[in-house]
Amino acid sequence: MQSPPPPEPGVDNQTCLSCHAQPDQYLELPSGEQLYLTVDESEFNASVHGKTGYACVQCHTNLTGYPHPPITAQTRRDITLAYYQSCARCHSSMYEKTLDSTHQKALMEGNKNAAVCTDCHGAHNVQPPDEPRSRSAQMCEQCHSEIFSTYQDSVHGAALVGEGNPDVPACIDCHGVHNVQGPSTGPFLLYSPLICAKCHADEELMAKYGISTDVFDTYVADFHGKTVIFDERTPGQTTNKPVCADCHGVHNILPPDDPHSTVMKDNLLVTCRRCHPDASQNFSAAWLGHYTPDRTKYPLVYYVDLFYKIFIPTVLGGMAIFVIGDASRRIINRRKRVRHG
């Protein structure tokens, strides 16, 4: 965060609060809405800005004296949209990232309800967004309540919101923070396996929960992963190849042994048939999960694989030795005939 610009000379917070600390002050806007003008001094002082000594006029740059200039905004939302750009004065790098976000694109397309800085962080009561860690997800809930409700019941959401577990992903870990991108875009879908891999390929983290870290490697090694990760695509091009979310779900991810999980054994065929409508009853039984076969898990596959790992090099090696030996003998015999010829 950059250092705050110096406040206007002679205009400190107490000057503002001499009026705005008085209770129950409202201004009626042309829309009929009431704009609440009272500022809770203790709430502001406990905020990030209050603790670091920010002055009111560093955000309210057009209010440097009294009487204030008349408010021309028609609605409360118009006032929010007029003031949120003040954040760029101190947080320019973060603000610039928002300009490429899906929220900003929606705003530019005329959706005044698209999220801006103060919708997530607040105005006079700004708090650290990750204290507690679930705070960021609850920010998203303000607009995405239905999705949050689904997420809250998922394996990730239940751990974060219900248990306060800091290891699981919140919304921003997958979607980004200030540069939030639309989850249905081609680039996001193609990148999504790498998002999952940030946690699921972390051996130390996964060991805490007894989860295999072969998830990403086994995905990349099979047909689905190869076509997603290594397929050459033009920017913005979508793919019909499955990524993690196509099988496991998005906000509704559940443990694989949960009866409602899309990858639970009894439900797996239904999931496969989303892409393979003609899949037989045995189709999903061939799936080994994200595990590398070993002596204890899928031993038959392990020993067959081991057999061929030994058998094929042995056969090819033996053939190579035979061919080299035969060729050498032919050369030697030919030279002998020439010498005695």
PASEDREN-587652 format. One record per residue (C-alpha): residue in three letters; x, y, z. Coordinates in steps of 0.05 Angstrom, whole numbers, padded with zeros to 5 digits, always signed. Layout:
REM residues N
ALAXYZ...
//
This chain:
REM residues 341
MET+00000+00000+00000GLN+00026+00069-00018SER+00034+00125+00033PRO-00028+00167+00039PRO-00027+00236+00008PRO-00023+00291+00061PRO-00090+00319+00084GLU-00112+00389+00066PRO-00084+00440+00115GLY-00132+00457+00171VAL-00182+00402+00154ASP-00172+00345+00203ASN-00220+00290+00223GLN-00245+00326+00285THR-00268+00384+00241CYS-00310+00335+00201LEU-00334+00296+00261SER-00358+00359+00296CYS-00418+00352+00250HIS-00416+00280+00224ALA-00410+00247+00292GLN-00479+00273+00311PRO-00530+00216+00309ASP-00584+00203+00259GLN-00565+00251+00204TYR-00596+00237+00136LEU-00601+00270+00069GLU-00658+00253+00022LEU-00635+00241-00049PRO-00677+00254-00112SER-00690+00179-00116GLY-00725+00182-00049GLU-00669+00143-00016GLN-00638+00169+00048LEU-00563+00179+00051TYR-00537+00166+00121LEU-00488+00222+00140THR-00470+00201+00211VAL-00401+00170+00219ASP-00387+00125+00278GLU-00321+00154+00304SER-00302+00092+00343GLU-00316+00047+00284PHE-00273+00090+00238ASN-00216+00094+00289ALA-00217+00017+00293SER-00213+00010+00218VAL-00149+00001+00177HIS-00152+00074+00155GLY-00167+00101+00224LYS-00109+00063+00255THR-00061+00090+00203GLY-00082+00162+00210TYR-00120+00174+00146ALA-00160+00238+00142CYS-00231+00242+00116VAL-00212+00290+00061GLN-00162+00241+00032CYS-00222+00203+00005HIS-00273+00259+00004THR-00228+00303-00038ASN-00284+00349-00061LEU-00303+00368+00011THR-00251+00416+00036GLY-00295+00468+00069TYR-00364+00484+00093PRO-00416+00491+00065HIS-00403+00431+00022PRO-00419+00434-00053PRO-00488+00408-00069ILE-00496+00334-00083THR-00517+00322-00154ALA-00522+00246-00149GLN-00591+00217-00159THR-00583+00153-00119ARG-00540+00124-00064ARG-00508+00079-00116ASP-00488+00140-00157ILE-00451+00167-00096THR-00415+00100-00086LEU-00393+00100-00159ALA-00370+00172-00153TYR-00326+00160-00092TYR-00296+00090-00101GLN-00243+00116-00150SER-00213+00154-00092CYS-00182+00087-00072ALA-00136+00092-00132ARG-00098+00150-00100CYS-00066+00103-00050HIS-00079+00035-00080SER-00062+00048-00153SER-00033-00021-00169MET-00093-00057-00140TYR-00141-00009-00173GLU-00108-00020-00241LYS-00119-00095-00234THR-00193-00084-00224LEU-00197-00050-00292ASP-00189-00117-00326SER-00236-00154-00280THR-00304-00183-00296HIS-00334-00134-00246GLN-00306-00074-00282LYS-00328-00100-00350ALA-00398-00108-00323LEU-00396-00037-00296MET-00372-00010-00363GLU-00430-00047-00397GLY-00479-00008-00354ASN-00489-00053-00294LYS-00486-00004-00236ASN-00492-00061-00186ALA-00425-00091-00207ALA-00378-00093-00147VAL-00329-00036-00135CYS-00277-00027-00080THR-00324-00004-00024ASP-00374-00060-00037CYS-00322-00110-00015HIS-00279-00071+00033GLY-00329-00023+00063ALA-00322+00052+00070HIS-00312+00078+00141ASN-00303+00009+00171VAL-00249-00022+00126GLN-00218-00083+00159PRO-00161-00130+00137PRO-00195-00175+00085ASP-00163-00239+00112GLU-00175-00231+00186PRO-00207-00280+00195ARG-00193-00316+00130SER-00267-00329+00119ARG-00280-00254+00114SER-00263-00252+00040ALA-00313-00306+00023GLN-00367-00270+00064MET-00352-00207+00023CYS-00370-00246-00040GLU-00434-00270-00006GLN-00463-00200-00009CYS-00474-00207-00083HIS-00467-00282-00095SER-00510-00308-00038GLU-00537-00369-00074ILE-00467-00391-00095PHE-00440-00378-00025SER-00495-00421+00004THR-00474-00478-00041TYR-00400-00466-00025GLN-00414-00464+00049ASP-00440-00536+00046SER-00381-00561+00005VAL-00319-00595+00033HIS-00280-00530+00025GLY-00334-00482+00050ALA-00353-00524+00111ALA-00280-00526+00132LEU-00268-00452+00121VAL-00333-00421+00146GLY-00354-00474+00195GLU-00287-00495+00224GLY-00242-00435+00209ASN-00193-00480+00174PRO-00141-00435+00140ASP-00116-00489+00093VAL-00176-00492+00047PRO-00190-00445-00012ALA-00235-00385-00005CYS-00267-00352-00066ILE-00207-00309-00081ASP-00159-00367-00083CYS-00193-00393-00146HIS-00223-00331-00177GLY-00170-00280-00161VAL-00176-00217-00119HIS-00177-00151-00155ASN-00170-00182-00224VAL-00229-00230-00218GLN-00242-00265-00284GLY-00305-00297-00311PRO-00303-00371-00294SER-00334-00392-00360THR-00281-00360-00404GLY-00234-00405-00443PRO-00170-00381-00408PHE-00199-00392-00339LEU-00223-00462-00355LEU-00156-00482-00385TYR-00119-00454-00325SER-00166-00484-00273PRO-00128-00550-00265LEU-00067-00509-00244ILE-00110-00473-00193CYS-00129-00540-00162ALA-00057-00563-00165LYS-00034-00506-00120CYS-00064-00545-00062HIS-00071-00615-00087ALA+00001-00622-00110ASP+00028-00595-00044GLU+00055-00657-00009GLU+00061-00625+00059LEU-00010-00597+00058MET-00043-00659+00030ALA-00007-00704+00080LYS-00045-00669+00136TYR-00110-00695+00106GLY-00089-00762+00078ILE-00102-00740+00006SER-00061-00766-00052THR-00015-00714-00085ASP-00016-00754-00150VAL-00079-00717-00169PHE-00048-00669-00218ASP+00004-00717-00246THR-00047-00771-00259TYR-00094-00721-00291VAL-00039-00695-00337ALA-00018-00766-00354ASP-00087-00787-00379PHE-00123-00768-00443HIS-00165-00713-00411GLY-00107-00677-00380LYS-00061-00682-00441THR-00113-00650-00486VAL-00126-00593-00438ILE-00055-00576-00414PHE-00016-00587-00478ASP-00066-00571-00532GLU-00047-00509-00572ARG-00102-00458-00570THR-00113-00387-00591PRO-00129-00336-00535GLY-00201-00339-00513GLN-00214-00406-00548THR-00258-00451-00506THR-00249-00526-00497ASN-00298-00583-00491LYS-00246-00625-00455PRO-00261-00639-00381VAL-00223-00602-00326CYS-00226-00617-00252ALA-00291-00580-00240ASP-00328-00618-00294CYS-00324-00682-00253HIS-00316-00657-00181GLY-00363-00598-00185VAL-00348-00524-00175HIS-00376-00494-00111ASN-00408-00559-00090ILE-00346-00603-00084LEU-00355-00659-00034PRO-00310-00714-00008PRO-00309-00774-00057ASP-00341-00819-00005ASP-00400-00771+00006PRO-00465-00802-00021HIS-00480-00736-00058SER-00411-00728-00088THR-00409-00729-00164VAL-00347-00774-00162MET-00374-00822-00109LYS-00370-00892-00138ASP-00445-00901-00144ASN-00452-00833-00179LEU-00391-00835-00223LEU-00425-00866-00284VAL-00476-00809-00285THR-00419-00759-00284CYS-00383-00795-00340ARG-00446-00796-00383ARG-00447-00721-00384CYS-00393-00726-00437HIS-00400-00800-00455PRO-00475-00811-00461ASP-00466-00881-00489ALA-00421-00904-00432SER-00436-00975-00409GLN-00444-00997-00337ASN-00371-01019-00335PHE-00345-00954-00364SER-00332-00919-00298ALA-00305-00982-00265ALA-00243-00975-00308TRP-00226-00909-00274LEU-00171-00917-00221GLY-00182-00849-00190HIS-00124-00803-00180TYR-00079-00858-00154THR-00017-00891-00181PRO-00027-00966-00176ASP+00017-01001-00124ARG+00020-01066-00085THR-00036-01046-00038LYS-00081-01004-00084TYR-00101-01036-00150PRO-00048-01092-00143LEU-00071-01128-00206VAL-00059-01066-00248TYR+00007-01054-00213TYR+00034-01124-00227VAL+00009-01124-00299ASP+00043-01057-00309LEU+00106-01082-00275PHE+00106-01145-00318TYR+00104-01105-00382LYS+00157-01056-00356ILE+00203-01116-00350PHE+00177-01159-00408ILE+00178-01106-00462PRO+00250-01081-00450THR+00273-01153-00443VAL+00242-01174-00509LEU+00266-01112-00546GLY+00334-01117-00514GLY+00339-01191-00532MET+00319-01176-00604ALA+00370-01120-00607ILE+00425-01167-00582PHE+00403-01220-00631VAL+00403-01172-00690ILE+00470-01142-00671GLY+00500-01212-00661ASP+00472-01237-00726ALA+00496-01176-00764SER+00565-01181-00732ARG+00570-01255-00751ARG+00550-01240-00823ILE+00603-01186-00828ILE+00656-01231-00799ASN+00638-01289-00845ARG+00638-01243-00906ARG+00707-01218-00889LYS+00733-01289-00881ARG+00706-01308-00949VAL+00738-01247-00981ARG+00805-01263-00947HIS+00805-01335-00971GLY+00773-01321-01037
//
